[in-house]
């Protein structure tokens, strides 16, 4: 289930029983989806020395693979902790030393951890809250940082796009050492391309300011060299890449000069246009607080999580919008609200039809009920 989070700097509205005329919002969704599939005609070729198999792959699928490989270590005994007991207590000690009064950011993170620990939110809700709170308080760094971490070891991401990448498996079928020359032609849409060499790849990454030691390791470990020296009866695996291909034609051909046969794939280019209109009922929110006077609070920040699966509900920062097709469904809505030094949490199940009176053409405000989280305090004890 997909959950997205929205942020509101809250200004309270008075009047629990306010009604307005029913309002609908029409949203036209346009765009396209592309799914390219390779159907092999010939993906294995052989001669008297070698057997070669080539598989087109999606370059982004290498992100995690290459990161894991670059965590390898030449030491015979070593450990790698993303989180450790020692780092936990060092972080806790640092927070206690520096934050005698917790920041809003610290309070939100503490609240999210507490809710997850006490099974008030699930893993998906926890991850979305953490991500969105971090993005809200550090808006200029998080998308770039997240993307940079994802592609940190992948040398095939250049100029904000991926190259076309192919996996090649080379087998020496003889009982003698052999030299394999990677002289390759790639033909698609009447365009002849050559694979990008190791030197070219490093130069492009350097020009794009994307070159780092992890990508150099990945290139050295996996990028297909011009000549491969294979011991007898050995199979090795590499990747090679070319500039992004226009897959308008229905076939892709790869040819080695030392092989009479050619590799060939038929292409299925599924391009689906999106042109749909969705209709939503719009509802204002009525915030309700148990044993708390929100009107006296000066600093108010609120996060609301809504379930957007199947385009059922959205939150635009002021109003909740419920799809007409989902108006009779109960929808899960979560709120996390900080007012000065008080943290509050809510989980509500909303059914849009409960707040519509079609006979009178009236809509009521949707209540969100909050309770204070007593274990979250501004002062560090």
Secondary structure as the mmCIF struct_conf table of DSSP 4:
data_model
#
loop_
_struct_conf.conf_type_id
_struct_conf.id
_struct_conf.beg_label_comp_id
_struct_conf.beg_label_asym_id
_struct_conf.beg_label_seq_id
_struct_conf.end_label_comp_id
_struct_conf.end_label_asym_id
_struct_conf.end_label_seq_id
STRN STRN1 UNK A 3 UNK A 8
TURN_TY1_P TURN_TY1_P1 UNK A 16 UNK A 17
STRN STRN2 UNK A 19 UNK A 21
STRN STRN3 UNK A 24 UNK A 42
STRN STRN4 UNK A 44 UNK A 46
BEND BEND1 UNK A 48 UNK A 49
STRN STRN5 UNK A 50 UNK A 57
HELX_RH_3T_P HELX_RH_3T_P1 UNK A 59 UNK A 61
HELX_RH_AL_P HELX_RH_AL_P1 UNK A 62 UNK A 69
TURN_TY1_P TURN_TY1_P2 UNK A 70 UNK A 71
BEND BEND2 UNK A 74 UNK A 77
BEND BEND3 UNK A 82 UNK A 83
HELX_RH_AL_P HELX_RH_AL_P2 UNK A 85 UNK A 98
BEND BEND4 UNK A 100 UNK A 100
STRN STRN6 UNK A 101 UNK A 101
HELX_RH_AL_P HELX_RH_AL_P3 UNK A 104 UNK A 117
TURN_TY1_P TURN_TY1_P3 UNK A 118 UNK A 119
BEND BEND5 UNK A 120 UNK A 121
HELX_RH_AL_P HELX_RH_AL_P4 UNK A 123 UNK A 137
BEND BEND6 UNK A 138 UNK A 138
TURN_TY1_P TURN_TY1_P4 UNK A 139 UNK A 141
HELX_RH_AL_P HELX_RH_AL_P5 UNK A 142 UNK A 150
TURN_TY1_P TURN_TY1_P5 UNK A 151 UNK A 153
TURN_TY1_P TURN_TY1_P6 UNK A 155 UNK A 156
STRN STRN7 UNK A 157 UNK A 158
TURN_TY1_P TURN_TY1_P7 UNK A 159 UNK A 160
STRN STRN8 UNK A 161 UNK A 162
HELX_LH_PP_P HELX_LH_PP_P1 UNK A 163 UNK A 163
STRN STRN9 UNK A 164 UNK A 172
BEND BEND7 UNK A 174 UNK A 176
STRN STRN10 UNK A 178 UNK A 181
STRN STRN11 UNK A 184 UNK A 188
TURN_TY1_P TURN_TY1_P8 UNK A 189 UNK A 190
STRN STRN12 UNK A 191 UNK A 193
HELX_LH_PP_P HELX_LH_PP_P2 UNK A 195 UNK A 197
HELX_RH_AL_P HELX_RH_AL_P6 UNK A 198 UNK A 207
TURN_TY1_P TURN_TY1_P9 UNK A 208 UNK A 209
HELX_RH_AL_P HELX_RH_AL_P7 UNK A 213 UNK A 222
STRN STRN13 UNK A 223 UNK A 223
HELX_LH_PP_P HELX_LH_PP_P3 UNK A 224 UNK A 225
BEND BEND8 UNK A 226 UNK A 226
STRN STRN14 UNK A 227 UNK A 230
TURN_TY1_P TURN_TY1_P10 UNK A 232 UNK A 233
STRN STRN15 UNK A 235 UNK A 242
BEND BEND9 UNK A 243 UNK A 243
HELX_LH_PP_P HELX_LH_PP_P4 UNK A 244 UNK A 245
TURN_TY1_P TURN_TY1_P11 UNK A 247 UNK A 248
BEND BEND10 UNK A 249 UNK A 250
STRN STRN16 UNK A 251 UNK A 256
TURN_TY1_P TURN_TY1_P12 UNK A 257 UNK A 258
BEND BEND11 UNK A 260 UNK A 261
STRN STRN17 UNK A 262 UNK A 289
TURN_TY1_P TURN_TY1_P13 UNK A 290 UNK A 291
HELX_RH_3T_P HELX_RH_3T_P2 UNK A 294 UNK A 296
BEND BEND12 UNK A 298 UNK A 298
STRN STRN18 UNK A 300 UNK A 307
HELX_RH_3T_P HELX_RH_3T_P3 UNK A 309 UNK A 311
STRN STRN19 UNK A 313 UNK A 315
BEND BEND13 UNK A 317 UNK A 318
STRN STRN20 UNK A 319 UNK A 323
HELX_RH_3T_P HELX_RH_3T_P4 UNK A 324 UNK A 326
TURN_TY1_P TURN_TY1_P14 UNK A 327 UNK A 328
BEND BEND14 UNK A 329 UNK A 329
STRN STRN21 UNK A 330 UNK A 339
TURN_TY1_P TURN_TY1_P15 UNK A 340 UNK A 341
STRN STRN22 UNK A 342 UNK A 351
HELX_RH_3T_P HELX_RH_3T_P5 UNK A 352 UNK A 355
STRN STRN23 UNK A 356 UNK A 357
TURN_TY1_P TURN_TY1_P16 UNK A 358 UNK A 361
STRN STRN24 UNK A 362 UNK A 364
HELX_LH_PP_P HELX_LH_PP_P5 UNK A 365 UNK A 365
STRN STRN25 UNK A 366 UNK A 372
TURN_TY1_P TURN_TY1_P17 UNK A 374 UNK A 375
BEND BEND15 UNK A 378 UNK A 378
STRN STRN26 UNK A 379 UNK A 379
#
